[in-house]
Amino acid sequence: MDLVQFEKWVFREFNINLSAYKSNQLHRRILSLMSRVGVDKVDDYVTLLKKDKAQREKFLDFITINVTEFFRNPEIFEELSKKIKQELLSSSRPLKIWSAACSIGAEPYSIAMILDQCSPRVNHKIIATDIDSNILQRAKKGEYVQTEIKNVKKNLLDKYFIKSNDKYVIKDKIKNMVSFKKHDLILQNYDKNFDLIVCRNVVIYFKPDIKDAIYKKFSESLKKGGLLFVGATESIYNYKDFGFEKSSTFIYKKI
Ligand SMILES: C[S@@+](CC[C@H](N)C(=O)[O-])C[C@H]1O[C@@H](n2cnc3c(N)ncnc32)[C@H](O)[C@@H]1O
């Protein structure tokens, strides 16, 4: 079996469409994981994955790349916070927000803290999704280590976290603003009528046509005037093709 056939096997076995991910990068990663677990041939790796649950989990964890932190790229989050206040909170209606590919929840909880700071008495709804069910369990728990909360300002840390040994646990007030569910950006339909969609540091792993299809679907899922917040290396050059205007460097507005 070669790596392209392996991708097909992964799709049948795990329902993950690896052919949508950039091949060079993905194949390099798979080969490096195989060598780490001590197998040379793809067939042997498949045999290992078939019989060993821990190896399957390891493979899925590795493929999904869950690295994240609260207020990732803090200066860009400041910009988002300003835009939320200026453009989305002008009326007092609750906002509908989607944090797509949310990993362990640091991103949706960062947004929940921003909203609780500037619009505390409104019942905003944040839906946070990811393809990885294990990571969503961690997100629901809301327990973090120092490196993950290093960008959280002291006043927010004191207000919204409880320190327990070396863990920082997010308080229920913030936790209750976010609902987590499993969702695959490539294979599933998107919900509609969002005021804000946050999708950062995942489409960089996808092939260009897949990325474009995702931006088109995001645009269709946003309300007119709604915002799309992308990662710090993910400027959308053809944003006009999807019905966006540029609102700031990494924020696009649906027109
Ligand atoms: C690098 S993390 C980004 C987390 C967060 N958005 C951030 O910027 O800090 C990428 C996340 O994308 C998720 N992911 C990968 N492929 C996906 C897909 N097809 N659909 C939904 N989520 C996916 C992974 O499970 C992982 O949690």
The ligand as an SDF file (V2000), in Angstrom:
LIG
                    3D

 27 29  0  0  0  0  0  0  0  0999 V2000
   -3.7250   23.8740   15.2910 C   0  0  0  0  0  0  0  0  0  0  0  0
   -5.3040   23.5650   15.9740 S   0  0  0  0  0  0  0  0  0  0  0  0
   -5.9870   25.2110   15.9510 C   0  0  0  0  0  0  0  0  0  0  0  0
   -6.7540   25.5340   17.2070 C   0  0  0  0  0  0  0  0  0  0  0  0
   -7.2470   26.9680   17.3110 C   0  0  0  0  0  0  0  0  0  0  0  0
   -8.1920   27.2730   16.2530 N   0  0  0  0  0  0  0  0  0  0  0  0
   -6.0960   27.9520   17.2890 C   0  0  0  0  0  0  0  0  0  0  0  0
   -5.8900   28.6320   16.2920 O   0  0  0  0  0  0  0  0  0  0  0  0
   -5.3900   28.0550   18.2730 O   0  0  0  0  0  0  0  0  0  0  0  0
   -6.1040   22.7660   14.6010 C   0  0  0  0  0  0  0  0  0  0  0  0
   -7.4010   22.0600   14.9730 C   0  0  0  0  0  0  0  0  0  0  0  0
   -8.0920   21.7210   13.7680 O   0  0  0  0  0  0  0  0  0  0  0  0
   -8.7720   20.5000   13.9620 C   0  0  0  0  0  0  0  0  0  0  0  0
   -9.0870   19.9220   12.6500 N   0  0  0  0  0  0  0  0  0  0  0  0
   -8.2420   19.3080   11.7850 C   0  0  0  0  0  0  0  0  0  0  0  0
   -8.9060   18.9170   10.6940 N   0  0  0  0  0  0  0  0  0  0  0  0
  -10.2090   19.3110   10.8600 C   0  0  0  0  0  0  0  0  0  0  0  0
  -11.3920   19.1810   10.0850 C   0  0  0  0  0  0  0  0  0  0  0  0
  -11.3870   18.5720    8.8940 N   0  0  0  0  0  0  0  0  0  0  0  0
  -12.5550   19.7010   10.5820 N   0  0  0  0  0  0  0  0  0  0  0  0
  -12.5830   20.3000   11.7990 C   0  0  0  0  0  0  0  0  0  0  0  0
  -11.5030   20.4480   12.5880 N   0  0  0  0  0  0  0  0  0  0  0  0
  -10.3250   19.9500   12.1200 C   0  0  0  0  0  0  0  0  0  0  0  0
   -7.7870   19.6910   14.7850 C   0  0  0  0  0  0  0  0  0  0  0  0
   -8.4150   18.6270   15.4780 O   0  0  0  0  0  0  0  0  0  0  0  0
   -7.1840   20.7600   15.7180 C   0  0  0  0  0  0  0  0  0  0  0  0
   -7.8370   20.7880   16.9590 O   0  0  0  0  0  0  0  0  0  0  0  0
  1  2  1  0
  2  3  1  0
  2 10  1  0
  3  4  1  0
  4  5  1  0
  5  6  1  0
  5  7  1  0
  7  8  2  0
  7  9  1  0
 10 11  1  0
 11 12  1  0
 11 26  1  0
 12 13  1  0
 13 14  1  0
 13 24  1  0
 14 15  1  0
 14 23  1  0
 15 16  2  0
 16 17  1  0
 17 18  1  0
 17 23  2  0
 18 19  1  0
 18 20  2  0
 20 21  1  0
 21 22  2  0
 22 23  1  0
 24 25  1  0
 24 26  1  0
 26 27  1  0
M  CHG  2   2   1   9  -1
M  END
$$$$
